[in-house]
Amino acid sequence: MLEVSIACYIYSGSSKFRKMYQNIVKINQFSLMINKKIILLTLFIFFINNSSAATVELTSGALPSSLREGDQINLTAEIKELQDNNLLTIETSLIPAGDKPLYDFGELNAFVNENRYQQKITLNLSSLNRQFIYVTISGKAPDAGNNIKCGNSDLVITKFDYTKLKFYEISADTKLIGIESFDLIILKKENFEKTLQQMNWDQLNELKKETRNLFDLGLVNDAQILANSMKNIQLPSSLLLFGFIAINNNTWLNIIFLISILVCFIIGYLLGSRKQYFDDNEE
């Protein structure tokens, strides 16, 4: 009887052990399945993100940090790894210089139906069947000023556009693959500031401030005329005594002042002595 009880106990214990083992196996299988899915999802995302590996490389020309209005520039870029893309969009802030178009694709020009004088152009890569494209961008920096006439009056206000512009901005499909920018130097602003810097009178500081406010309000031409007028104001370098004697410093002014006082004293003394002399004779 005791042996039967022991055997039953051992059997029941082994049954619980088997169930525990089966649960552990199931958990391990589930974890393995989850890990496989995570790995597959990671690989999928990796290949999706790298399916469009288009790049832009500048092959000729320089990219200065700033351009003045009207400055011309010429640069060539190679756009590579386009096999997985359908559309290529190129945009620039430059404007055509003369009759030359903004974009030159070399031998592909005959297959480009877009207007190459436009600042923004989109190419259909499927029709070109190329994995890389060379594009030369030629143009000049635009003028930033826009003149606005106020009603029927002769008043003209000048407003300036944004001065952070682009040499190019290139996108493959919807992905940005390259952008280069420059600062536009506005000639009217540059000349105006140079004119103000030529005024050395402290007495004109307030007037300089108001002149700059006029410029910022858009009265650019009027502010420049006023600044030119103030620049031409000259302090006298010497004082002319009696219209022909030049006095160049304060020392001579002090000497002349003392001499004048002395002369006046002598003249006064002589006149007083003479009057006293006549008064004594009359008595």
Secondary structure in CASP SS format (residue, H / E / C, confidence):
PFRMAT SS
TARGET T0000
AUTHOR 0000-0000-0000
METHOD secondary structure of the structure
MODEL  1
M C 1.00
L H 1.00
E H 1.00
V H 1.00
S H 1.00
I H 1.00
A H 1.00
C H 1.00
Y H 1.00
I H 1.00
Y H 1.00
S H 1.00
G H 1.00
S H 1.00
S H 1.00
K H 1.00
F H 1.00
R H 1.00
K H 1.00
M H 1.00
Y H 1.00
Q H 1.00
N H 1.00
I H 1.00
V H 1.00
K H 1.00
I H 1.00
N H 1.00
Q H 1.00
F H 1.00
S H 1.00
L H 1.00
M H 1.00
I H 1.00
N H 1.00
K H 1.00
K H 1.00
I H 1.00
I H 1.00
L H 1.00
L H 1.00
T H 1.00
L H 1.00
F H 1.00
I H 1.00
F H 1.00
F H 1.00
I H 1.00
N H 1.00
N C 1.00
S C 1.00
S C 1.00
A C 1.00
A C 1.00
T E 1.00
V E 1.00
E E 1.00
L E 1.00
T E 1.00
S E 1.00
G C 1.00
A C 1.00
L C 1.00
P C 1.00
S C 1.00
S E 1.00
L E 1.00
R E 1.00
E C 1.00
G C 1.00
D C 1.00
Q E 1.00
I E 1.00
N E 1.00
L E 1.00
T E 1.00
A E 1.00
E E 1.00
I E 1.00
K E 1.00
E C 1.00
L C 1.00
Q C 1.00
D C 1.00
N C 1.00
N C 1.00
L E 1.00
L E 1.00
T E 1.00
I E 1.00
E E 1.00
T C 1.00
S C 1.00
L C 1.00
I E 1.00
P C 1.00
A C 1.00
G C 1.00
D C 1.00
K C 1.00
P C 1.00
L C 1.00
Y E 1.00
D E 1.00
F C 1.00
G H 1.00
E H 1.00
L H 1.00
N H 1.00
A H 1.00
F H 1.00
V C 1.00
N C 1.00
E C 1.00
N C 1.00
R C 1.00
Y C 1.00
Q C 1.00
Q C 1.00
K E 1.00
I E 1.00
T E 1.00
L E 1.00
N E 1.00
L H 1.00
S H 1.00
S H 1.00
L H 1.00
N C 1.00
R C 1.00
Q C 1.00
F C 1.00
I E 1.00
Y E 1.00
V E 1.00
T E 1.00
I E 1.00
S E 1.00
G E 1.00
K E 1.00
A C 1.00
P C 1.00
D C 1.00
A C 1.00
G E 1.00
N E 1.00
N E 1.00
I E 1.00
K E 1.00
C C 1.00
G C 1.00
N C 1.00
S C 1.00
D C 1.00
L C 1.00
V E 1.00
I E 1.00
T E 1.00
K E 1.00
F E 1.00
D C 1.00
Y C 1.00
T C 1.00
K E 1.00
L E 1.00
K E 1.00
F E 1.00
Y E 1.00
E E 1.00
I E 1.00
S E 1.00
A E 1.00
D C 1.00
T C 1.00
K E 1.00
L E 1.00
I E 1.00
G E 1.00
I E 1.00
E E 1.00
S E 1.00
F E 1.00
D E 1.00
L E 1.00
I E 1.00
I C 1.00
L H 1.00
K H 1.00
K H 1.00
E H 1.00
N H 1.00
F H 1.00
E H 1.00
K H 1.00
T H 1.00
L H 1.00
Q H 1.00
Q C 1.00
M C 1.00
N C 1.00
W C 1.00
D H 1.00
Q H 1.00
L H 1.00
N H 1.00
E H 1.00
L H 1.00
K H 1.00
K H 1.00
E H 1.00
T H 1.00
R H 1.00
N H 1.00
L H 1.00
F H 1.00
D H 1.00
L H 1.00
G C 1.00
L C 1.00
V H 1.00
N H 1.00
D H 1.00
A H 1.00
Q H 1.00
I H 1.00
L H 1.00
A H 1.00
N H 1.00
S H 1.00
M H 1.00
K H 1.00
N C 1.00
I C 1.00
Q C 1.00
L C 1.00
P C 1.00
S C 1.00
S C 1.00
L E 1.00
L E 1.00
L E 1.00
F C 1.00
G C 1.00
F C 1.00
I E 1.00
A E 1.00
I E 1.00
N C 1.00
N C 1.00
N H 1.00
T H 1.00
W H 1.00
L H 1.00
N H 1.00
I H 1.00
I H 1.00
F H 1.00
L H 1.00
I H 1.00
S H 1.00
I H 1.00
L H 1.00
V H 1.00
C H 1.00
F H 1.00
I H 1.00
I H 1.00
G H 1.00
Y H 1.00
L H 1.00
L H 1.00
G H 1.00
S H 1.00
R H 1.00
K H 1.00
Q H 1.00
Y H 1.00
F H 1.00
D H 1.00
D H 1.00
N H 1.00
E H 1.00
E C 1.00
END
